[in-house]
Amino acid sequence: MEYKNNILELIGNTPLIKLNKINRGLKPQIFAKLESANPGGSVKDRIGYAMIVDAEKRGVLKPGGTIIEATSGNTGIGLALTAAIKDYKCVFVCTEKVSAEKINYLKALGAEVIVVPNTYEPDHPEYYVNVARRIHEGTPNSIFAYQYGNPSNPEMHYRTTGPEIWKQTGGKITHFVSSIGTGGTISGTARFLKEQNPNIQVLGADPLGSIFKHYKETGEIIKGSPYLVEGIGQDCLPANVHFQYIDKIINISDKESFTAARRLTKEEGIFCGGSTGTIVHVALEIAKDLTENDLIVFIVCDTGERYLSKVHNNEWLRDNRMLDAEIKVLRDICDAKKRKGIEEIIYVHDDILVKDAMKIMNEKGFSYIPVLNEFLRPVGSLRESRVIAKILDDQSLLHIPVKEIMEDSFLVLDAKSGITEVRRALKEAHAILVSDFGRIIDIITRYDLIDFE
Ligand SMILES: Cc1ncc(COP(=O)(O)O)c(C=O)c1O
């Protein structure tokens, strides 16, 4: 028979996968260390196991005990996996930024999950790490795993991830690229690799808004700013980031990270999340200046399944302005307006009184409005400035139907009209009407075009 004694025996010894497509035209070989192949789907299975086993060895974790952690999800999953096999309870504190997939996964593994806002500063009592620490202090027979300062975290990568990469590349690795969250992966792996060959270059991939790059370059701790990639970068300095093993830190935008993650998935079949995108973007950037004698290894932190509602969801990307606009025809602009919750077409009937039409325009804040007949066909338009000018001359106009003073109808374009035609039309007119099978479905203004292109 051939089998594993339990799921934990599958942790580590993850494969190295050569890139073949997204690195076209670049000279060095680039390899992905597939940490998503761990049984819990992320690099954090290694440290979840290590932090529990080390706590047992130190005698601080006793049978039936509770494991408490502040986590962006993956460490929680790693801890919960080992806890499930060893019958420990788990309580995790996550911020609202953590994807629903990760939170549901934690619950499926039997953990209790507390979600807190992600707006608190590290010195605030409600900051997620401080909440976790407080729960630990009030829970008998519990440990606070504290991946940010727990030496078992980098130590596990020193003992396993580093040696695996060294062996798998036959000692030929010249560049190692990883992200920095707690710092465990990069610090432990880099320490081992540099002990084998001090010339190996270690690159840290850091989201724009995180404080690591600035600290590495100036020794100054600045205030971070928000970004969307999960699990990496910080607004404070965890003890497990050992900067002496990191040669350079490179800042990457959310959009670059998500685009790279989707390319790695689509073109190489390596299904990954945003933090892996940050890393692979750096790997491809540094490769531009390297030769065929160089060999890059980068970490695939976790699986894309964890981000199906985010990085791999066009709606979410569009809402967060992370997707290049895909405006090809007029209907795309109407759809984009609808997604932003902008009301459908507002119009007036041709037999409504001028005073009532003016009231509607005033309430909606419109300076022009289409006039439709009883069959909803466009028959004219009203421009606020023109109507007001006429009323100033003759107040009685307020009490006549709009059809008697309206101007020509806005140009009507079919929803299938190409964007070049739309642009041309809006050079001439302030607004156009959109028709779909002869029915007017929307009005598009110059501002709409600028907003959605
Ligand atoms: C999705 C994801 N990627 C990468 C990392 C970074 O790994 P490390 O904490 O070892 O620096 C984390 C850490 O929480 C993570 O959650």
The ligand as an ORCA input file, in Angstrom:
! r2SCAN-3c Opt
* xyz 0 1
  C      -1.647     35.624      0.565
  C      -0.321     35.806      1.217
  N       0.749     35.912      0.444
  C       1.972     36.100      0.982
  C       2.171     36.207      2.352
  C       3.559     36.548      2.863
  O       4.261     35.566      3.512
  P       5.115     35.881      4.815
  O       4.164     36.176      5.938
  O       5.889     34.635      5.065
  O       5.988     37.063      4.570
  C       1.065     36.097      3.177
  C       1.223     36.241      4.632
  O       0.302     36.386      5.395
  C      -0.208     35.872      2.599
  O      -1.312     35.768      3.351
*
